[in-house]
C-alpha cells in the first residue's frame, strides 16, 4: 500500500507534464502510439515472409551441400583405398607390375585434368606413378593417421598415406577443377560457392560473384569425412528487390504519414482556429464588438459557430456597457444636483446663523452663534471641496480644505482678537469621512485655544508618517500649554468632543502639555 501511495505523486507529475504539452503534439503522440503496433505487425509479417523464403533456400542448400560432401568423400576415400592396396602390394614386391597398373588405371580418368600420384620406397625412389608437381609439397604421411591432407590455395589438395611398416609411402594430388567437378551436386539450378577448409587454409572450388551491396547470402559448413577437411558452401538468398524493400518500409511510412496527416487535420481544423479565436478574445476591449471576419473562412463549422456566439456575447456586453455608462451619467448628474443643493442649504444655514449672531444682544450669544457657525463652515468647506472633486475622485486635498477652514475661522473670530493661524500642509489627499473629522477636530482645538487666549497664535501642519498611507496632523499653540483654565475647558466642554473625533479617525490623539500641541495620525489616499 505504501508503494502505491508513493507512486501517486510521480503519476500526477507525469500527467501534469503531459498536460503542458501543446494539443497538436498530444494528437501526434496519441496517433503515433495507436498506429505504431499496426505498423510493427505489418513490418514483421513482411519480414517473416522474406525469412520463410530464406529458410527454403537454406534447406535446399543443406541438401546440395550434403550431396557434395558425400560425393567428395566417396571419390577421395575410394581413390585412397585403391592407392593403399597398391602401396601394400608394392611394399611386399616392388616389381609387382599388375598392382601398379591397377593403381594407374584408377587415376587414369583424372590424369588429363592434372591428377598425379606417386608411391615411393624407403629411399624416396618412385616405384609407381609420377612425380607430383614440383611446387606442390606432398602431405606428410605417417602411420598414426590413415590419410593426411594438405590444402594448396589456388592449386588443389594433396592426400598422403603410408604402409603399415612405414617404409613405403604414397601421395596423390587432386587439382581444384577435379575437386570442383567431383563436388558438383546434381540438379543445382542456382549459383553457389564451394570451398575446402583445413587448419585455417581454404581452397576455392567454385566462386560466387557479388551482385551488389544489398546481396544476402546463407552459408553452411560440414565435414566430408576425409581427415579434418570441411566443405563450406554459400548460396544467395532472395535479393532485396524494390518490391521487397517497399513492402518492408511501407508500414513505417504509412504509420508516419497517418500520424502526420492526423496532426495536420487537427491543427488546421481545430488548433489554429482556436488560436485565432483566442487572439481575438485576448484583444477584446469591453464595449467593443469583436470582428470575426477571419472566422467566417475557417473550415471547422463548430469553431465558426463558437466565434459567432462570442461575437453575440460581446455585442450584448457592449449594449450593457452603453446602458451602464448612460446610467452612470444620469447618476452623476443627480449626485451633483444633490451636492449642489446640500452646499446651498449649508450656505443658507451659515447665513441664518450669521444673521442671528448680528442680532444677538449679549456677547455670550454672539460667541455661541460664532462657535456654531465655525462648525457649519467646517462641514461646508469639506463639502465644497468634495463637490469639486466629483469628476475625478482621487480624494480631497487637505491643503485646500485646511487653508479655506483657517480663513473661515479667522473670519468668525471675535472683533479685537488678532488670532493668527499658520498653515504648513504637504499635498496629501484624504477621503470625505477623514476630511470631515479632521476639519471638526481642528475647529475644536482652535476654538479651545481661542477660548484660552483670544489672541492665540496657532500652527497647523500635516507631515509624513512612518507608514506611506498615513500622515501626522499637528496643531500647536502656546495657548494650549497645560494650566488650570486649560484643564477646566477640556474637562467641561471640549475634551469629550475631541476624544470622539479621534476615535472617528481611528487613531490615538497625543497631547504634549509642555509645548501645547495635539498630534494624531490620519489615513490618506495619496499625494496631490
C-alpha positions as CSV (number, residue, x, y, z in Angstrom):
1,X,0.0,0.0,0.0
2,X,2.9,2.4,0.8
3,X,4.4,1.9,-2.7
4,X,1.0,2.6,-4.4
5,X,0.6,5.8,-2.4
6,X,4.2,6.8,-3.1
7,X,3.7,6.3,-6.9
8,X,0.7,8.7,-7.0
9,X,2.8,12.0,-6.9
10,X,5.0,10.6,-9.7
11,X,2.0,9.7,-11.8
12,X,0.4,13.1,-11.1
13,X,3.6,14.8,-12.1
14,X,3.7,12.8,-15.3
15,X,0.1,13.8,-16.1
16,X,0.9,17.5,-15.3
17,X,3.9,17.4,-17.7
18,X,1.7,15.8,-20.4
19,X,-1.0,18.4,-19.8
20,X,1.6,21.1,-20.5
21,X,2.3,19.7,-24.0
22,X,0.5,21.6,-26.9
23,X,-2.6,19.9,-28.2
24,X,-1.2,19.3,-31.6
25,X,1.8,17.4,-30.1
26,X,-0.6,15.4,-27.9
27,X,-2.6,14.4,-31.0
28,X,0.5,13.4,-32.8
29,X,1.8,11.3,-29.9
30,X,-1.5,9.6,-29.3
31,X,-2.0,8.7,-33.0
32,X,1.6,7.5,-33.2
33,X,1.2,5.3,-30.1
34,X,-2.1,3.9,-31.5
35,X,-0.9,3.2,-35.0
36,X,2.6,2.0,-34.1
37,X,1.6,-1.5,-33.1
38,X,-0.2,-2.0,-36.5
39,X,2.9,-0.8,-38.3
40,X,5.1,-3.1,-36.3
41,X,2.8,-6.1,-37.0
42,X,2.8,-5.3,-40.8
43,X,6.6,-4.9,-40.8
44,X,7.3,-8.2,-39.1
45,X,4.7,-10.0,-41.2
46,X,6.6,-8.9,-44.4
47,X,9.9,-9.7,-42.7
48,X,8.6,-13.2,-41.8
49,X,7.6,-13.8,-45.5
50,X,11.2,-12.9,-46.6
51,X,12.6,-15.1,-43.8
52,X,10.5,-18.1,-44.9
53,X,11.9,-17.8,-48.4
54,X,15.4,-17.7,-46.9
55,X,14.6,-20.8,-44.9
56,X,13.6,-22.6,-48.1
57,X,16.9,-21.5,-49.7
58,X,18.9,-22.8,-46.7
59,X,17.1,-26.1,-46.7
60,X,17.9,-26.6,-50.4
61,X,21.5,-25.6,-49.7
62,X,21.8,-28.2,-47.0
63,X,20.6,-30.9,-49.4
64,X,23.1,-29.8,-52.0
65,X,26.0,-29.5,-49.5
66,X,25.3,-33.0,-48.1
67,X,25.4,-34.4,-51.6
68,X,28.6,-32.6,-52.5
69,X,30.3,-33.8,-49.3
70,X,29.2,-37.3,-49.9
71,X,30.5,-37.3,-53.5
72,X,33.8,-35.9,-52.4
73,X,34.2,-38.4,-49.6
74,X,33.3,-41.4,-51.9
75,X,35.8,-40.2,-54.6
76,X,38.7,-39.4,-52.3
77,X,38.3,-42.4,-49.9
78,X,37.8,-44.7,-52.9
79,X,41.0,-43.4,-54.6
80,X,43.0,-43.6,-51.4
81,X,41.8,-47.1,-50.7
82,X,43.0,-48.3,-54.1
83,X,46.2,-46.5,-53.6
84,X,46.7,-48.1,-50.2
85,X,46.1,-51.6,-51.7
86,X,48.8,-51.0,-54.4
87,X,51.1,-49.5,-51.7
88,X,50.9,-52.6,-49.5
89,X,51.5,-54.9,-52.6
90,X,54.4,-52.9,-53.8
91,X,55.9,-52.9,-50.3
92,X,56.0,-56.7,-50.4
93,X,57.1,-56.9,-54.0
94,X,58.4,-53.7,-55.6
95,X,58.3,-55.4,-59.0
96,X,54.6,-56.1,-58.7
97,X,53.6,-54.5,-62.1
98,X,49.9,-55.6,-62.0
99,X,49.3,-53.8,-58.7
100,X,50.9,-50.6,-60.1
101,X,48.9,-50.9,-63.3
102,X,45.7,-51.2,-61.3
103,X,46.6,-48.0,-59.4
104,X,47.3,-46.2,-62.6
105,X,44.0,-47.4,-64.0
106,X,42.2,-45.9,-61.1
107,X,43.7,-42.4,-61.6
108,X,43.8,-42.6,-65.4
109,X,40.5,-40.8,-66.0
110,X,41.7,-37.8,-63.9
111,X,45.2,-37.8,-65.3
112,X,44.3,-35.4,-68.2
113,X,42.9,-32.9,-65.6
114,X,46.3,-32.9,-63.7
115,X,45.7,-35.6,-61.1
116,X,49.0,-37.2,-60.1
117,X,50.1,-40.0,-57.7
118,X,53.3,-41.5,-56.6
119,X,54.5,-44.4,-54.5
120,X,58.0,-44.2,-53.0
121,X,60.1,-46.7,-51.2
122,X,62.1,-46.1,-48.0
123,X,64.8,-44.3,-50.0
124,X,62.3,-42.0,-51.7
125,X,62.5,-43.6,-55.1
126,X,59.3,-43.7,-57.1
127,X,58.3,-47.3,-57.6
128,X,54.9,-46.5,-59.2
129,X,53.2,-43.4,-60.6
130,X,54.6,-40.0,-61.4
131,X,56.4,-37.2,-59.5
132,X,54.0,-34.7,-58.1
133,X,54.2,-31.1,-59.5
134,X,57.5,-29.5,-58.4
135,X,55.8,-26.6,-56.5
136,X,53.3,-28.9,-54.7
137,X,54.6,-30.4,-51.5
138,X,53.1,-33.8,-50.6
139,X,51.3,-34.2,-47.4
140,X,53.5,-35.8,-44.7
141,X,52.5,-39.4,-44.4
142,X,52.6,-41.2,-41.1
143,X,51.4,-44.5,-39.6
144,X,49.2,-42.9,-36.9
145,X,46.6,-41.3,-39.3
146,X,45.5,-43.3,-42.3
147,X,45.2,-40.3,-44.5
148,X,46.9,-36.9,-44.1
149,X,45.6,-34.0,-46.1
150,X,47.2,-30.7,-47.1
151,X,45.5,-27.8,-49.0
152,X,47.3,-25.7,-51.5
153,X,45.4,-22.4,-52.0
154,X,44.6,-21.9,-55.7
155,X,46.1,-25.2,-56.7
156,X,44.5,-28.2,-55.2
157,X,44.6,-30.9,-52.5
158,X,47.3,-33.4,-51.5
159,X,46.5,-36.6,-49.7
160,X,49.2,-39.0,-48.3
161,X,49.3,-42.3,-46.6
162,X,51.9,-44.8,-45.5
163,X,52.2,-48.6,-45.3
164,X,51.8,-50.4,-42.0
165,X,55.6,-50.6,-41.6
166,X,56.1,-47.0,-42.7
167,X,58.8,-47.8,-45.2
168,X,56.7,-47.2,-48.3
169,X,54.7,-44.0,-48.8
170,X,52.1,-42.9,-51.3
171,X,50.8,-39.4,-52.2
172,X,48.2,-38.1,-54.6
173,X,47.5,-34.5,-55.8
174,X,43.9,-33.5,-56.8
175,X,43.7,-30.2,-58.8
176,X,41.0,-27.8,-57.8
177,X,39.0,-28.2,-61.1
178,X,38.8,-32.0,-60.5
179,X,37.6,-31.5,-56.9
180,X,35.0,-28.9,-58.1
181,X,33.7,-31.2,-60.8
182,X,33.5,-34.1,-58.3
183,X,31.7,-32.0,-55.6
184,X,29.2,-30.5,-58.1
185,X,25.7,-31.6,-56.9
186,X,23.2,-32.9,-59.3
187,X,20.2,-30.8,-60.3
188,X,21.6,-27.5,-58.9
189,X,19.8,-24.6,-60.6
190,X,21.1,-21.6,-58.6
191,X,24.7,-20.4,-58.4
192,X,26.7,-21.5,-55.4
193,X,30.1,-21.1,-53.8
194,X,32.2,-24.1,-52.5
195,X,35.4,-24.1,-50.6
196,X,37.5,-26.7,-48.7
197,X,38.9,-25.6,-45.4
198,X,41.6,-27.2,-43.3
199,X,43.5,-25.7,-40.4
200,X,42.7,-22.1,-41.4
201,X,43.6,-22.7,-45.1
202,X,40.9,-22.6,-47.8
203,X,40.8,-23.8,-51.3
204,X,38.2,-22.2,-53.6
205,X,36.3,-24.8,-55.7
206,X,33.6,-22.7,-57.2
207,X,33.3,-18.9,-56.9
208,X,30.1,-16.9,-56.5
209,X,30.5,-13.3,-57.7
210,X,28.9,-10.5,-55.7
211,X,25.7,-8.8,-57.1
212,X,26.0,-5.6,-55.1
213,X,25.8,-4.2,-51.5
214,X,22.2,-5.4,-50.9
215,X,23.1,-9.0,-51.6
216,X,22.4,-11.5,-48.8
217,X,24.0,-15.0,-48.6
218,X,23.5,-18.1,-46.5
219,X,26.4,-20.4,-45.6
220,X,26.8,-24.0,-44.4
221,X,29.9,-25.9,-43.2
222,X,30.1,-29.7,-42.8
223,X,32.9,-32.3,-42.7
224,X,33.5,-34.6,-45.7
225,X,34.9,-37.5,-43.7
226,X,38.5,-37.3,-45.0
227,X,40.9,-36.1,-42.4
228,X,39.7,-32.8,-40.9
229,X,38.7,-31.3,-44.3
230,X,35.5,-29.2,-44.2
231,X,33.2,-28.3,-47.1
232,X,32.0,-24.7,-46.9
233,X,29.0,-23.9,-49.2
234,X,27.3,-20.5,-49.7
235,X,24.3,-19.5,-51.8
236,X,22.5,-16.3,-52.5
237,X,19.3,-15.6,-50.6
238,X,16.4,-13.9,-52.4
239,X,17.6,-10.4,-53.3
240,X,16.2,-7.3,-51.6
241,X,14.4,-6.1,-54.7
242,X,12.4,-2.9,-54.8
243,X,9.1,-4.6,-54.1
244,X,10.6,-6.3,-51.0
245,X,12.1,-3.0,-49.7
246,X,8.8,-1.2,-50.4
247,X,6.9,-3.9,-48.6
248,X,9.2,-3.6,-45.6
249,X,9.3,0.2,-45.5
250,X,5.7,0.9,-46.4
251,X,4.2,0.0,-43.0
252,X,6.5,2.5,-41.3
253,X,5.8,5.2,-43.9
254,X,2.1,4.6,-43.6
255,X,2.4,4.9,-39.8
256,X,4.3,8.2,-40.0
257,X,2.0,9.5,-42.7
258,X,-1.1,8.6,-40.8
259,X,0.2,10.4,-37.6
260,X,1.3,13.5,-39.6
261,X,-1.9,13.7,-41.5
262,X,-4.0,13.3,-38.3
263,X,-1.9,16.1,-36.7
264,X,-2.2,18.3,-39.8
265,X,-6.0,17.9,-40.0
266,X,-6.5,18.6,-36.2
267,X,-4.1,21.5,-36.4
268,X,-5.8,23.1,-39.4
269,X,-9.4,22.4,-38.4
270,X,-9.2,22.8,-34.6
271,X,-6.0,24.1,-33.1
272,X,-5.2,27.0,-35.5
273,X,-8.9,28.3,-35.5
274,X,-8.9,28.1,-31.7
275,X,-5.6,30.1,-31.6
276,X,-7.2,32.8,-33.8
277,X,-10.3,32.9,-31.6
278,X,-8.1,33.1,-28.5
279,X,-6.2,36.0,-30.1
280,X,-9.5,37.8,-30.8
281,X,-10.7,37.2,-27.2
282,X,-7.3,38.4,-25.8
283,X,-7.6,41.7,-27.7
284,X,-11.2,42.2,-26.8
285,X,-12.0,45.6,-25.2
286,X,-15.2,45.9,-23.2
287,X,-17.7,48.0,-25.0
288,X,-16.5,47.0,-28.5
289,X,-17.7,44.3,-30.8
290,X,-15.2,41.6,-31.9
291,X,-14.5,41.5,-35.6
292,X,-14.6,37.8,-36.6
293,X,-14.1,38.3,-40.4
294,X,-11.3,35.7,-40.5
295,X,-13.5,33.2,-38.6
296,X,-16.0,33.0,-41.5
297,X,-13.3,31.4,-43.7
298,X,-12.4,28.7,-41.2
299,X,-13.1,25.1,-42.3
300,X,-14.5,24.0,-38.9
301,X,-18.2,24.8,-38.6
302,X,-18.2,24.3,-34.8
303,X,-15.4,26.9,-34.4
304,X,-17.3,29.3,-36.6
305,X,-20.4,28.8,-34.5
306,X,-18.3,29.4,-31.4
307,X,-16.9,32.6,-32.8
308,X,-20.4,33.8,-33.7
309,X,-21.6,33.0,-30.2
310,X,-18.7,35.0,-28.7
311,X,-19.5,37.9,-31.1
312,X,-23.1,37.8,-29.9
313,X,-21.9,37.9,-26.3
314,X,-19.6,40.9,-27.0
315,X,-22.5,42.6,-28.7
316,X,-24.6,42.1,-25.6
317,X,-21.8,43.2,-23.3
318,X,-21.4,46.4,-25.5
319,X,-25.1,47.1,-25.2
320,X,-25.0,46.7,-21.4
321,X,-21.8,48.8,-21.2
322,X,-23.6,51.6,-23.1
323,X,-26.6,51.3,-20.8
324,X,-24.4,51.4,-17.7
325,X,-22.4,54.3,-19.0
326,X,-25.7,56.2,-19.7
327,X,-27.0,55.3,-16.2
328,X,-23.7,56.5,-14.7
329,X,-24.0,59.8,-16.4
330,X,-27.6,60.2,-15.1
331,X,-26.5,59.2,-11.6
332,X,-23.5,61.6,-11.7
333,X,-25.9,64.4,-12.7
334,X,-28.2,63.5,-9.8
335,X,-25.3,63.3,-7.4
336,X,-24.0,66.7,-8.5
337,X,-27.5,68.1,-8.1
338,X,-27.8,66.7,-4.6
339,X,-24.4,68.0,-3.5
340,X,-25.3,71.4,-5.1
341,X,-28.4,71.6,-3.0
342,X,-26.7,70.4,0.2
343,X,-24.0,73.1,-0.4
344,X,-26.6,75.7,-0.9
345,X,-28.5,74.6,2.2
346,X,-25.3,74.8,4.3
347,X,-24.7,78.2,2.9
348,X,-28.3,79.3,3.8
349,X,-27.8,77.8,7.3
350,X,-24.5,79.7,7.7
351,X,-26.1,82.9,6.5
352,X,-29.0,82.5,9.0
353,X,-26.6,81.8,11.8
354,X,-24.6,84.9,10.8
355,X,-27.8,87.0,10.6
356,X,-28.9,85.9,14.1
357,X,-25.4,86.4,15.5
358,X,-25.6,90.1,14.4
359,X,-28.9,90.5,16.2
360,X,-27.7,89.0,19.4
361,X,-27.8,91.3,22.4
362,X,-25.1,89.6,24.5
363,X,-21.5,88.7,24.0
364,X,-22.3,85.1,25.1
365,X,-25.0,84.7,22.5
366,X,-22.7,86.1,19.8
367,X,-19.9,83.7,20.8
368,X,-22.3,80.8,20.8
369,X,-23.5,81.7,17.3
370,X,-19.9,82.1,16.1
371,X,-19.0,78.6,17.5
372,X,-21.9,77.0,15.7
373,X,-21.1,78.9,12.5
374,X,-17.5,77.7,12.6
375,X,-18.7,74.0,12.8
376,X,-21.1,74.6,9.9
377,X,-18.4,76.2,7.9
378,X,-16.1,73.3,8.6
379,X,-18.7,70.9,7.2
380,X,-19.4,73.3,4.2
381,X,-15.7,73.6,3.4
382,X,-15.3,69.8,3.1
383,X,-18.5,69.5,1.1
384,X,-17.5,72.2,-1.4
385,X,-14.1,70.5,-2.0
386,X,-15.8,67.1,-2.3
387,X,-18.2,68.6,-4.9
388,X,-15.2,70.0,-6.8
389,X,-13.6,66.5,-6.9
390,X,-16.7,64.7,-8.2
391,X,-15.3,64.5,-11.8
392,X,-12.0,62.9,-10.6
393,X,-12.5,61.2,-7.3
394,X,-8.9,60.9,-6.1
395,X,-9.7,62.3,-2.7
396,X,-9.9,65.8,-1.1
397,X,-6.8,68.0,-1.0
398,X,-6.0,68.6,2.7
399,X,-4.1,71.7,1.8
400,X,-7.1,73.3,0.2
401,X,-9.5,72.2,2.9
402,X,-7.4,73.4,5.8
403,X,-6.5,76.6,4.0
404,X,-10.2,77.5,3.5
405,X,-11.0,76.3,7.0
406,X,-8.3,78.6,8.5
407,X,-9.7,81.6,6.5
408,X,-13.2,80.9,7.8
409,X,-12.0,80.6,11.4
410,X,-10.2,83.9,11.2
411,X,-13.3,85.5,9.7
412,X,-15.5,84.3,12.6
413,X,-13.0,85.3,15.3
414,X,-14.3,87.9,17.8
415,X,-13.6,91.5,16.9
416,X,-10.5,92.8,18.5
417,X,-8.9,89.4,18.8
418,X,-5.9,89.2,16.5
419,X,-5.8,85.4,16.2
420,X,-3.0,84.1,13.9
421,X,-3.2,80.7,12.1
422,X,-0.2,79.4,10.2
423,X,-0.6,76.5,7.7
424,X,2.1,74.0,6.8
425,X,0.4,71.2,4.9
426,X,2.0,68.9,2.4
427,X,-0.1,67.9,-0.7
428,X,-1.9,64.9,0.8
429,X,-5.3,63.6,-0.2
430,X,-7.9,62.1,2.1
431,X,-11.4,60.7,1.7
432,X,-14.5,62.7,2.7
433,X,-15.1,61.0,6.1
434,X,-11.5,61.6,7.2
435,X,-11.6,65.2,5.9
436,X,-14.8,65.9,7.8
437,X,-13.3,64.5,11.1
438,X,-10.1,66.5,10.6
439,X,-12.0,69.7,9.9
440,X,-14.1,69.3,13.0
441,X,-11.1,68.3,15.2
442,X,-9.1,71.3,14.0
443,X,-12.1,73.6,14.7
444,X,-12.5,72.2,18.2
445,X,-8.8,72.6,19.0
446,X,-8.5,76.1,17.5
447,X,-11.6,77.2,19.4
448,X,-10.2,75.8,22.6
449,X,-7.0,77.8,22.0
450,X,-9.1,81.0,21.2
451,X,-11.1,80.4,24.4
452,X,-8.0,80.2,26.5
453,X,-6.3,83.2,24.7
454,X,-8.3,85.2,22.1
455,X,-5.1,86.4,20.5
456,X,-3.6,82.9,20.3
457,X,-1.0,82.1,17.6
458,X,-1.8,78.7,16.2
459,X,0.2,76.5,13.8
460,X,-1.4,73.7,11.8
461,X,0.8,71.2,10.0
462,X,0.4,67.9,8.2
463,X,3.6,65.9,7.6
464,X,4.7,62.4,6.7
465,X,4.3,59.4,9.0
466,X,6.2,56.1,9.2
467,X,3.5,54.5,7.0
468,X,3.2,55.8,3.4
469,X,-0.6,55.6,3.7
470,X,-0.8,57.8,6.8
471,X,0.2,61.4,7.7
472,X,0.7,63.2,11.0
473,X,-1.7,66.1,11.8
474,X,-0.3,68.5,14.4
475,X,-1.9,71.6,16.0
476,X,0.3,73.5,18.4
477,X,0.0,76.9,20.2
478,X,1.3,78.5,23.4
479,X,-2.4,78.8,24.4
480,X,-2.7,75.0,24.6
481,X,0.0,74.7,27.2
482,X,-1.3,72.9,30.3
483,X,-2.8,75.1,33.0
484,X,-5.9,75.2,35.3
485,X,-8.1,77.0,32.7
486,X,-7.0,74.7,30.0
487,X,-7.8,71.6,32.1
488,X,-11.2,73.1,33.0
489,X,-12.2,73.7,29.4
490,X,-11.1,70.3,28.3
491,X,-12.9,68.6,31.1
492,X,-16.2,70.5,30.9
493,X,-16.6,71.2,27.1
494,X,-14.0,70.3,24.6
495,X,-12.5,67.0,25.8
496,X,-15.3,64.7,25.1
497,X,-15.8,66.1,21.5
498,X,-12.1,65.9,20.8
499,X,-11.8,62.4,22.0
500,X,-14.9,61.3,20.0
501,X,-13.3,62.8,16.8
502,X,-10.0,61.0,17.4
503,X,-12.0,57.7,17.7
504,X,-13.7,58.5,14.4
505,X,-10.2,58.9,12.9
506,X,-9.3,55.5,14.4
507,X,-6.1,56.7,15.9
508,X,-4.8,57.9,19.3
509,X,-4.6,61.6,19.9
510,X,-1.4,62.7,21.6
511,X,-1.2,65.8,23.8
512,X,2.1,67.5,24.8
513,X,1.2,69.7,27.8
514,X,4.7,71.4,27.9
515,X,4.7,72.5,24.3
516,X,0.9,72.9,23.9
517,X,0.4,70.5,20.9
518,X,-2.1,68.0,19.8
519,X,-0.9,65.3,17.4
520,X,-2.7,62.5,15.6
521,X,-2.0,60.1,12.8
522,X,-4.6,60.2,10.0
523,X,-5.3,58.0,6.9
524,X,-4.6,59.4,3.5
525,X,-5.3,58.2,-0.1
526,X,-2.2,59.5,-1.7
527,X,-0.5,62.7,-2.8
528,X,-1.8,65.5,-4.9
